Amino acid sequence: MPQRNMPRSAAVYGIDIGKNIFHVVGLGSDGTVVQKVRFRRDTLLQFFERATPAVVGMESCAGSQWIARKIQALGHRVRLIPAQFVKPYVKSNKSDIIDAEAIAEAATRPTMRFAAIKSEEQADLQALHRVRDQMIGTRTRLINQMRAFCLEYGIALRQGAGLFKLDLPQTLEDLSNGLSGAMRKLLTDLFNDLRQLEQRIADVTREIEAIANREDVARRLMTIPGIGALGATALLAAVGNGRQFQKARDLAAWLGLVPREYSTGGKQKLLGISKRGNRYVRKLLVHGARSCFRHLDRTRDRLGNWLDGLQARMHPNKAVVALAAKMARIVWVVLTKPGALYERRDPAFA
């Protein structure tokens, strides 16, 4: 068994996370390896409880947020690193100890980008959004499956979830449409499943809206055009207070709403948006921007003139994404400035 006495010279620790086994590598202040040790889940925290406060790095993955909160509470500085940024530091063949050493080395780099540590409230809120999104996907698959079953009997139902829910009961009641008894029973059962699923979606949506109405920051985010209860709470769950970003554009870039760049030889080339980061939050912002683009009263809002100029010189889809990027920048200001909110400029009260 490896020696588990804590070396005082360790300044940085890298943890390779597993389900039950964790490998830890300690680096001295000069970057040399001073400790290599393996722990089970029940002894990992005991190790860091006895350790001198140091920098602790680990990959941002499933289970890392809980460990990060626990180790941070013991007085250490925890740094969560995206896995793709650790890979360049892996030397030679891959093993758990080599991964832990690479994580420790990556955690020392001054230009490294780290993921924010989420609170328990953020984790709970994000779980609600993940479950709701998963149920919406299940609802779509269920509707498509029932529609396909009907097509096998020559019955083409109208497009759209709302029209489908109107047409299917009429189809089931029509005994002359050629549906077999077994298929009619199966579709009835699936339609009941759809109703129960929609009820569950509505319950989770109401729970998210109640959280948005309680939280002051969420209410301030909802003053931004195109951001409602879903968007505001999703941003809070993913971004927190936003202080991990140095400027507003960093948040837009983290959400993948800025152009990709491929420049060489002094020639700059900008491509489409990068689509990095949290695709769920990006989707909500783009949908909100599309709604705002179509329905915003441009004569009474400060974004009106900007949107008019944007629409005059580019395709509407590009203008929608540009608006989503601007919304992300406004979000950063609201998150990082206490009491800040979006104020519409109304000429009638100027």
Solvent accessible surface area in square Angstrom, and as a share of the most:
residue,aa,sasa,rsa
1,M,192,0.86
2,P,57,0.36
3,Q,122,0.54
4,R,72,0.26
5,N,107,0.55
6,M,35,0.16
7,P,32,0.20
8,R,193,0.70
9,S,70,0.45
10,A,7,0.05
11,A,37,0.29
12,V,16,0.09
13,Y,2,0.01
14,G,0,0.00
15,I,0,0.00
16,D,20,0.11
17,I,36,0.18
18,G,29,0.28
19,K,171,0.73
20,N,80,0.41
21,I,55,0.28
22,F,0,0.00
23,H,25,0.11
24,V,0,0.00
25,V,0,0.00
26,G,0,0.00
27,L,8,0.04
28,G,6,0.06
29,S,108,0.70
30,D,110,0.57
31,G,45,0.44
32,T,75,0.43
33,V,57,0.33
34,V,56,0.32
35,Q,16,0.07
36,K,103,0.44
37,V,2,0.01
38,R,117,0.43
39,F,3,0.01
40,R,133,0.48
41,R,101,0.37
42,D,102,0.53
43,T,38,0.22
44,L,4,0.02
45,L,46,0.23
46,Q,93,0.41
47,F,0,0.00
48,F,1,0.00
49,E,118,0.53
50,R,143,0.52
51,A,11,0.08
52,T,51,0.30
53,P,92,0.58
54,A,10,0.08
55,V,9,0.05
56,V,0,0.00
57,G,0,0.00
58,M,0,0.00
59,E,45,0.20
60,S,43,0.28
61,C,62,0.37
62,A,101,0.78
63,G,43,0.41
64,S,1,0.01
65,Q,40,0.18
66,W,107,0.37
67,I,2,0.01
68,A,0,0.00
69,R,55,0.20
70,K,88,0.37
71,I,0,0.00
72,Q,87,0.39
73,A,87,0.68
74,L,68,0.34
75,G,47,0.45
76,H,5,0.02
77,R,150,0.55
78,V,15,0.09
79,R,66,0.24
80,L,0,0.00
81,I,0,0.00
82,P,30,0.19
83,A,52,0.40
84,Q,122,0.54
85,F,64,0.27
86,V,3,0.01
87,K,156,0.66
88,P,104,0.65
89,Y,54,0.21
90,V,44,0.25
91,K,110,0.47
92,S,106,0.68
93,N,120,0.62
94,K,154,0.65
95,S,50,0.32
96,D,64,0.33
97,I,43,0.22
98,I,45,0.23
99,D,11,0.06
100,A,0,0.00
101,E,43,0.19
102,A,1,0.01
103,I,1,0.00
104,A,0,0.00
105,E,57,0.26
106,A,0,0.00
107,A,0,0.00
108,T,57,0.33
109,R,109,0.40
110,P,118,0.74
111,T,124,0.72
112,M,29,0.13
113,R,159,0.58
114,F,72,0.30
115,A,35,0.27
116,A,41,0.32
117,I,43,0.22
118,K,35,0.15
119,S,45,0.29
120,E,111,0.50
121,E,127,0.57
122,Q,31,0.14
123,A,37,0.29
124,D,96,0.50
125,L,15,0.07
126,Q,39,0.17
127,A,51,0.40
128,L,32,0.16
129,H,5,0.02
130,R,138,0.50
131,V,64,0.37
132,R,35,0.13
133,D,51,0.26
134,Q,106,0.47
135,M,14,0.06
136,I,44,0.22
137,G,24,0.24
138,T,42,0.24
139,R,61,0.22
140,T,69,0.40
141,R,152,0.55
142,L,24,0.12
143,I,10,0.05
144,N,81,0.42
145,Q,89,0.39
146,M,0,0.00
147,R,31,0.11
148,A,49,0.38
149,F,53,0.22
150,C,0,0.00
151,L,98,0.49
152,E,141,0.63
153,Y,82,0.31
154,G,70,0.67
155,I,26,0.13
156,A,83,0.64
157,L,19,0.09
158,R,127,0.46
159,Q,137,0.61
160,G,39,0.38
161,A,45,0.35
162,G,46,0.44
163,L,70,0.35
164,F,0,0.00
165,K,66,0.28
166,L,110,0.55
167,D,16,0.08
168,L,0,0.00
169,P,34,0.22
170,Q,119,0.53
171,T,13,0.08
172,L,25,0.12
173,E,135,0.60
174,D,62,0.32
175,L,146,0.73
176,S,100,0.65
177,N,36,0.19
178,G,55,0.53
179,L,13,0.06
180,S,46,0.29
181,G,58,0.56
182,A,82,0.63
183,M,30,0.14
184,R,38,0.14
185,K,136,0.57
186,L,76,0.38
187,L,0,0.00
188,T,54,0.31
189,D,62,0.32
190,L,26,0.13
191,F,12,0.05
192,N,58,0.30
193,D,71,0.37
194,L,0,0.00
195,R,136,0.50
196,Q,128,0.57
197,L,29,0.15
198,E,40,0.18
199,Q,101,0.45
200,R,117,0.43
201,I,11,0.06
202,A,37,0.29
203,D,51,0.27
204,V,0,0.00
205,T,24,0.14
206,R,129,0.47
207,E,83,0.37
208,I,0,0.00
209,E,73,0.33
210,A,45,0.35
211,I,29,0.14
212,A,0,0.00
213,N,95,0.49
214,R,162,0.59
215,E,78,0.35
216,D,75,0.39
217,V,44,0.25
218,A,0,0.00
219,R,111,0.41
220,R,24,0.09
221,L,0,0.00
222,M,56,0.25
223,T,46,0.27
224,I,2,0.01
225,P,7,0.04
226,G,31,0.30
227,I,12,0.06
228,G,38,0.36
229,A,22,0.17
230,L,40,0.20
231,G,10,0.09
232,A,0,0.00
233,T,0,0.00
234,A,3,0.03
235,L,0,0.00
236,L,24,0.12
237,A,3,0.02
238,A,10,0.07
239,V,3,0.02
240,G,15,0.15
241,N,87,0.44
242,G,0,0.00
243,R,145,0.53
244,Q,73,0.32
245,F,23,0.10
246,Q,163,0.73
247,K,111,0.47
248,A,19,0.15
249,R,118,0.43
250,D,41,0.21
251,L,0,0.00
252,A,0,0.00
253,A,29,0.23
254,W,94,0.33
255,L,0,0.00
256,G,0,0.00
257,L,5,0.03
258,V,16,0.09
259,P,62,0.39
260,R,111,0.41
261,E,103,0.46
262,Y,149,0.57
263,S,54,0.35
264,T,94,0.54
265,G,78,0.75
266,G,87,0.84
267,K,161,0.68
268,Q,131,0.58
269,K,117,0.50
270,L,103,0.51
271,L,62,0.31
272,G,46,0.44
273,I,45,0.23
274,S,22,0.14
275,K,135,0.57
276,R,153,0.56
277,G,49,0.47
278,N,31,0.16
279,R,188,0.69
280,Y,30,0.11
281,V,3,0.02
282,R,28,0.10
283,K,81,0.34
284,L,35,0.17
285,L,3,0.01
286,V,25,0.14
287,H,103,0.46
288,G,11,0.11
289,A,0,0.00
290,R,75,0.28
291,S,57,0.37
292,C,8,0.05
293,F,18,0.07
294,R,173,0.63
295,H,143,0.64
296,L,27,0.13
297,D,72,0.37
298,R,52,0.19
299,T,105,0.61
300,R,107,0.39
301,D,7,0.04
302,R,116,0.42
303,L,11,0.05
304,G,0,0.00
305,N,108,0.56
306,W,77,0.27
307,L,0,0.00
308,D,70,0.36
309,G,31,0.30
310,L,6,0.03
311,Q,80,0.36
312,A,93,0.72
313,R,165,0.60
314,M,63,0.28
315,H,107,0.48
316,P,63,0.40
317,N,87,0.45
318,K,133,0.56
319,A,0,0.00
320,V,5,0.03
321,V,34,0.20
322,A,29,0.23
323,L,0,0.00
324,A,0,0.00
325,A,8,0.06
326,K,43,0.18
327,M,0,0.00
328,A,0,0.00
329,R,78,0.29
330,I,33,0.17
331,V,0,0.00
332,W,39,0.14
333,V,61,0.35
334,V,3,0.02
335,L,15,0.07
336,T,9,0.05
337,K,102,0.43
338,P,123,0.77
339,G,56,0.54
340,A,25,0.19
341,L,84,0.42
342,Y,19,0.07
343,E,113,0.51
344,R,126,0.46
345,R,133,0.49
346,D,32,0.17
347,P,81,0.51
348,A,72,0.56
349,F,166,0.69
350,A,123,0.96
